[in-house]
């Protein structure tokens, strides 16, 4: 082989190596770009109509709704998939209503809140996260679940506790949550106050009545679930005030619970609202609004009713089995009859209010 042939072979070899290197480089670059595009598109893969295939949002609610949502959420996800061909992921957070309210105001990225009382929703509105007029955006002024206050006694009712008045008897120990941390407990307090005013028409007598009852409380629990556990599982106290739905749920789980629904009672209304600022940021308003509207449907309201909530949907309430389960209350007041939540908050639960005065006498 002469020098020219050897040089030509070396050149061909170098060209082959260079071409191979370029091919490998382009191949790896193609893989990288494919992975990058996939990663960037992630949950934003679009359909022909331009909508994302995968949508998600966060639901924040008070703790006693959790069992209802276990049944409701899978049904909504299936319905939305069938009607919109989108996969829905719903993150969920449950806790005491007051604590959940503070968490949302402190940055918990909730898209929708279902809280124990309108006061908590109004606080979020005042922070700027919810647009004014949220009550009118959905049916029933945004009230999606309801209950009443229940009076629970020991098996056989050995202390003969039948009405709110019986709770002020000497030797009767009552269990309830702390209204400073629990929305349910505020409803409990309001139920007692409403009954006292109904019976006496005198605020001084009503204050004495409620003070006597809270003096009979050995310890205030953090939330409604803890109050139920303290009474039912730990055997504390002679009587318990709690949501009717919480007691029904305990019975469904196999616990023997005797309870009465006093004729003088308060409608415990639980509102739902969209966190507009977060929804605008997350660009998921369509699915969030669809979810909230679904909660008022007969299908979802039936699930609320199954776990103890009184349905707001009239079609569900007229169901014979539901009507039998939730008989009408003779004297049922609304929070508006007591001036609304802002007035109730200032009068009973603000610093130095009536509840603070009661606490001083409990010590």
Steps between C-alpha positions, in 0.01 A plus 500: 500500500646835392489815703206642304280194565584500870413869531170444321403217736585711804283784366207263440533364854500850647191592298317189622588577864396862459169399340436248776571760767265747331230234478536409868497867598188568296335186640571602858388854427174362363446295815574803717260719307229235515536464876510876546187552292320225690607643833396850403163385371442272803141544609439757224457257213214649299200351328372601159285769661804652671411388853755321724457127540583519871352755739535531873380706792508506880199459729527625858217401734410453865567157638151352531440521122777255420280190487257666261780603264638146494191407301441827315845562353537172305154554349586852392833390349323230296225740390748769395709247308192378312370848419828691443757227432729647766676322784434679830726484804357647822735568790314507832559650842274448804517654845331733747322779311686783674837337444421437134400864459830621642695257282333629182564861599862409575557350155345153477420496124133406531279539196174430682409513871212326677501632854291456813366854517460807287721703730807305390417549132442871562845528660659355186296741289626796704857386438441555128514134394126472427307750290200667668159352425612137527173412677300573184715298261345165591161369622375551857733798553797266480378272782589152378448295819283539808455345840350577839631474855455160665492418871666165567461307827628181655326169432163505675540871582573440873503875581175567316642759260233584242526872424759777505374605843607167649864581425519760777418246771759450773706189441443490123826499305475619142750443218546749217780651294660840550324774298833684472642218283195319363224627275279214616543616858387851411183351361461306827528822698255680271252211534509537879469878486212482254315257729563725803365807320202303368411387854573818696502792253761648733872533422610512864318173572635352178856588603453337840354189336784453250762579768362227726512246217861580405596482867392135473750436218809321641722584200442654159630289211670641189232397249173312459663167418707511821187585698319198360799274569526630859135424567447182300838326507650631824179508704534861614196703609127444527395692191647619173396778263600441143376510143216260429703371204799420720282287726335320208842424357612354834196273498576388147846397614348266757498718810184494713398862550179633656414854396217750474440795269362778725187675372671839536801485273727681256548427129870422466579630153831414334597719202722426204700758305761520226834660588502731199857622531640145503268376224607786275863415572450127439278557193260225604175692546295283265558177691477668842167660415384169356589326826319753719187484283512121518490515880146641479381222271266224627779246455747689725235614748394139549858418604496785753168367631635146533764613749269716710469841334154642433479548122445847354366349179119480531477196271727304732326627813164377367636147466292297754804338660679833535191679633457228761863526601488879540163605649426875509605699806215690667683827575797529266688832500753626246818686585342808340239497779784577741641781288729306266850369557681831528276611787509157663880494480540840660245432771603149603848407376715814464755591769317600817167368366240291677691176445816649651295600805366146523852361481603717796225345708596146392850537649 
